[in-house]
Amino acid sequence: MRDDDADAVAQLLELARDIFGTPAAALTRVTDTERNHVEQTASTLDPHATVRLLADTDLDSCVLAVDVVRPDGEPDGRIVGVDHEPVQALGSRQLEALHVVAALVAGVLHHRERRRVAHDDRMASLDALLAGQGRQTVVQPIVDLRTGTVVGAEALSRFTSSEGAARRPEQVFTDARSSGIGVRLEQAAIASALPLLHAMPWGTYLSVNASAEALLDERTHDLLLSDRPDRLVVEITEHDPVADYDALNDATTSLRSHGVRIAVDDAGSGFASLQHVLHLTPDIVKLDIAFVRGIDADPARRAVARALVGFASELGSTMVAEGVERAGELAALRDLGVDCGQGYLLGRPTPNPTWDVGPDDTTGIVLL
């Protein structure tokens, strides 16, 4: 039982104990092995004395008891008042008050069960996604803004529910992290992306996403080195602050020794991304979409982008602007000296990376 659920039941059992007038009150429920499994107690006795009292009591024949009934009318346990001495039967007002307490306990148990079912459904859904059901990998081209050449592509995961409705990738990965399988889902996404590298034009790179936590996992390291690491870029995403940059630097240094390049995703969007840039000296810095959207009409956005372009240049990093969707934005980014861009204006995500090396139908129209 969750702590807040247990606390709520504990308070209600204390109230029931006072109404019973007994030293202890217990919530009992039927399990596969017991008719009266004691799930929780409230007692004025010390723990050892409470255990002895419950062991000495025939809970089936307790006079002081009230049923806990679910909203659908099915029984869901009993609240039992326990004492060493025989007790009088309850009066009508006591019974009325205890039925109110039992209804409140039933409400707590009902909501807990609903959360458990929702959690189980979510875990089943995530397990299916790990196996590839309802998950597709697409790639979006990354274009040299000076020449229109497709230089690489970012692998992106797309998710659908069992009913076929689109699910937001950010929310799916957040759910996976909160359920303890975030790294496994990231690894599954990388594994699904790697075969697309062979469909991409020679000389282009494939960019995959990984959190700092995932990069510190040995299985991620092995996965990234399993197939043409010299054509891979790892974008370090921002989820949580990094506790140990020395360990993360060791991991990225090892990957770089095999040809993998390192990118910092969403630069400028938060403190963690700037920390990544400072500590990791990335090969690629990706300008967050928040600074790209409307950059042609907003001096503040241009100022931030100009500063980050200069910063990337000092580091020897390539700057890639994310979320380029309008011709005005593209023109402003080119004027600022941004190296590369990515966004719907330059090419939409696709499961079939069939661009030629050089301007394709999309980038040729935009850039020439």
SULSUL-V481777 format. One record per residue. N is the residue number from 1. SS is DSSP state (H for helix, E for strand, - for the rest). NEAR is the number of other ideal C-beta (glycine too) atoms within 12 Angstrom. Layout:
BEGIN
n = [N | N]
ss = [SS | SS]
near = [NEAR | NEAR]
END
This chain:
BEGIN
n = [1 | 2 | 3 | 4 | 5 | 6 | 7 | 8 | 9 | 10 | 11 | 12 | 13 | 14 | 15 | 16 | 17 | 18 | 19 | 20 | 21 | 22 | 23 | 24 | 25 | 26 | 27 | 28 | 29 | 30 | 31 | 32 | 33 | 34 | 35 | 36 | 37 | 38 | 39 | 40 | 41 | 42 | 43 | 44 | 45 | 46 | 47 | 48 | 49 | 50 | 51 | 52 | 53 | 54 | 55 | 56 | 57 | 58 | 59 | 60 | 61 | 62 | 63 | 64 | 65 | 66 | 67 | 68 | 69 | 70 | 71 | 72 | 73 | 74 | 75 | 76 | 77 | 78 | 79 | 80 | 81 | 82 | 83 | 84 | 85 | 86 | 87 | 88 | 89 | 90 | 91 | 92 | 93 | 94 | 95 | 96 | 97 | 98 | 99 | 100 | 101 | 102 | 103 | 104 | 105 | 106 | 107 | 108 | 109 | 110 | 111 | 112 | 113 | 114 | 115 | 116 | 117 | 118 | 119 | 120 | 121 | 122 | 123 | 124 | 125 | 126 | 127 | 128 | 129 | 130 | 131 | 132 | 133 | 134 | 135 | 136 | 137 | 138 | 139 | 140 | 141 | 142 | 143 | 144 | 145 | 146 | 147 | 148 | 149 | 150 | 151 | 152 | 153 | 154 | 155 | 156 | 157 | 158 | 159 | 160 | 161 | 162 | 163 | 164 | 165 | 166 | 167 | 168 | 169 | 170 | 171 | 172 | 173 | 174 | 175 | 176 | 177 | 178 | 179 | 180 | 181 | 182 | 183 | 184 | 185 | 186 | 187 | 188 | 189 | 190 | 191 | 192 | 193 | 194 | 195 | 196 | 197 | 198 | 199 | 200 | 201 | 202 | 203 | 204 | 205 | 206 | 207 | 208 | 209 | 210 | 211 | 212 | 213 | 214 | 215 | 216 | 217 | 218 | 219 | 220 | 221 | 222 | 223 | 224 | 225 | 226 | 227 | 228 | 229 | 230 | 231 | 232 | 233 | 234 | 235 | 236 | 237 | 238 | 239 | 240 | 241 | 242 | 243 | 244 | 245 | 246 | 247 | 248 | 249 | 250 | 251 | 252 | 253 | 254 | 255 | 256 | 257 | 258 | 259 | 260 | 261 | 262 | 263 | 264 | 265 | 266 | 267 | 268 | 269 | 270 | 271 | 272 | 273 | 274 | 275 | 276 | 277 | 278 | 279 | 280 | 281 | 282 | 283 | 284 | 285 | 286 | 287 | 288 | 289 | 290 | 291 | 292 | 293 | 294 | 295 | 296 | 297 | 298 | 299 | 300 | 301 | 302 | 303 | 304 | 305 | 306 | 307 | 308 | 309 | 310 | 311 | 312 | 313 | 314 | 315 | 316 | 317 | 318 | 319 | 320 | 321 | 322 | 323 | 324 | 325 | 326 | 327 | 328 | 329 | 330 | 331 | 332 | 333 | 334 | 335 | 336 | 337 | 338 | 339 | 340 | 341 | 342 | 343 | 344 | 345 | 346 | 347 | 348 | 349 | 350 | 351 | 352 | 353 | 354 | 355 | 356 | 357 | 358 | 359 | 360 | 361 | 362 | 363 | 364 | 365 | 366 | 367 | 368]
ss = [- | - | H | H | H | H | H | H | H | H | H | H | H | H | H | H | H | H | H | H | - | - | - | E | E | E | E | E | E | - | - | - | - | - | - | - | E | E | E | E | E | E | E | - | - | - | H | H | H | H | H | H | H | H | H | - | - | - | H | H | H | - | - | - | E | E | E | E | E | - | - | - | - | - | E | E | E | E | E | E | E | E | - | - | - | - | - | - | - | - | - | H | H | H | H | H | H | H | H | H | H | H | H | H | H | H | H | H | H | H | H | H | H | H | H | H | H | H | H | H | H | H | H | H | H | H | H | H | H | H | - | - | - | - | E | E | E | E | E | E | E | E | E | E | - | - | - | - | - | E | E | E | E | E | E | E | E | E | E | E | - | - | - | - | - | E | E | - | H | H | H | H | H | H | H | H | H | H | - | - | - | H | H | H | H | H | H | H | H | H | H | H | H | H | H | H | H | H | H | - | - | - | - | - | E | E | E | E | E | E | - | H | H | H | H | - | - | H | H | H | H | H | H | H | - | - | - | - | H | H | H | E | E | E | E | E | - | - | - | - | - | - | - | - | H | H | H | H | H | H | H | H | H | H | H | H | - | - | - | - | E | E | E | E | E | E | E | - | - | - | H | H | H | H | H | H | H | H | H | H | - | - | - | E | E | E | E | - | H | H | H | H | - | - | H | H | H | - | H | H | H | H | H | H | H | H | H | H | H | H | H | H | H | H | H | - | - | E | E | E | E | E | - | - | - | - | H | H | H | H | H | H | H | H | H | - | - | - | - | E | E | E | - | - | - | - | - | - | - | E | - | - | - | - | - | - | - | - | - | - | H | H | H | H | H | H | H | -]
near = [21 | 16 | 10 | 14 | 25 | 21 | 16 | 26 | 36 | 25 | 21 | 34 | 42 | 28 | 25 | 42 | 32 | 21 | 28 | 36 | 23 | 38 | 28 | 40 | 46 | 43 | 44 | 36 | 30 | 21 | 12 | 7 | 8 | 14 | 17 | 26 | 20 | 31 | 32 | 35 | 35 | 35 | 30 | 21 | 22 | 12 | 13 | 11 | 18 | 28 | 18 | 17 | 30 | 33 | 16 | 15 | 32 | 16 | 32 | 14 | 13 | 29 | 23 | 33 | 34 | 37 | 25 | 38 | 22 | 23 | 16 | 10 | 11 | 15 | 19 | 27 | 34 | 34 | 49 | 43 | 43 | 43 | 27 | 17 | 15 | 12 | 21 | 14 | 15 | 25 | 15 | 10 | 11 | 26 | 23 | 15 | 23 | 35 | 23 | 21 | 35 | 35 | 24 | 26 | 43 | 33 | 23 | 34 | 34 | 24 | 22 | 26 | 23 | 17 | 18 | 17 | 14 | 16 | 19 | 15 | 18 | 25 | 22 | 19 | 29 | 32 | 21 | 24 | 36 | 28 | 16 | 18 | 19 | 27 | 33 | 25 | 34 | 25 | 38 | 37 | 46 | 43 | 42 | 29 | 38 | 21 | 21 | 31 | 29 | 40 | 37 | 42 | 42 | 45 | 42 | 37 | 39 | 27 | 35 | 21 | 20 | 14 | 9 | 10 | 11 | 16 | 27 | 15 | 28 | 18 | 18 | 33 | 33 | 22 | 25 | 36 | 23 | 18 | 25 | 15 | 27 | 31 | 30 | 28 | 40 | 40 | 32 | 36 | 39 | 42 | 29 | 31 | 44 | 30 | 20 | 37 | 33 | 15 | 21 | 34 | 25 | 15 | 18 | 34 | 38 | 43 | 46 | 46 | 38 | 45 | 36 | 38 | 31 | 36 | 41 | 27 | 23 | 15 | 20 | 37 | 30 | 19 | 30 | 42 | 24 | 20 | 23 | 22 | 28 | 20 | 29 | 41 | 44 | 48 | 47 | 46 | 40 | 29 | 29 | 20 | 19 | 30 | 13 | 15 | 24 | 14 | 19 | 34 | 24 | 18 | 34 | 36 | 20 | 24 | 34 | 27 | 16 | 23 | 20 | 38 | 35 | 41 | 44 | 48 | 38 | 33 | 45 | 36 | 28 | 20 | 16 | 29 | 34 | 25 | 23 | 42 | 37 | 21 | 26 | 38 | 24 | 38 | 32 | 40 | 46 | 49 | 49 | 32 | 28 | 23 | 37 | 42 | 26 | 22 | 40 | 24 | 14 | 18 | 14 | 15 | 29 | 28 | 17 | 25 | 42 | 25 | 23 | 38 | 34 | 18 | 24 | 33 | 18 | 15 | 24 | 15 | 32 | 34 | 43 | 48 | 49 | 43 | 30 | 43 | 25 | 23 | 19 | 22 | 37 | 34 | 22 | 32 | 45 | 30 | 18 | 32 | 22 | 42 | 32 | 45 | 50 | 45 | 36 | 25 | 31 | 45 | 38 | 24 | 26 | 26 | 22 | 17 | 35 | 19 | 33 | 20 | 22 | 20 | 25 | 28 | 18 | 26 | 34 | 19 | 15 | 30 | 29 | 14]
END
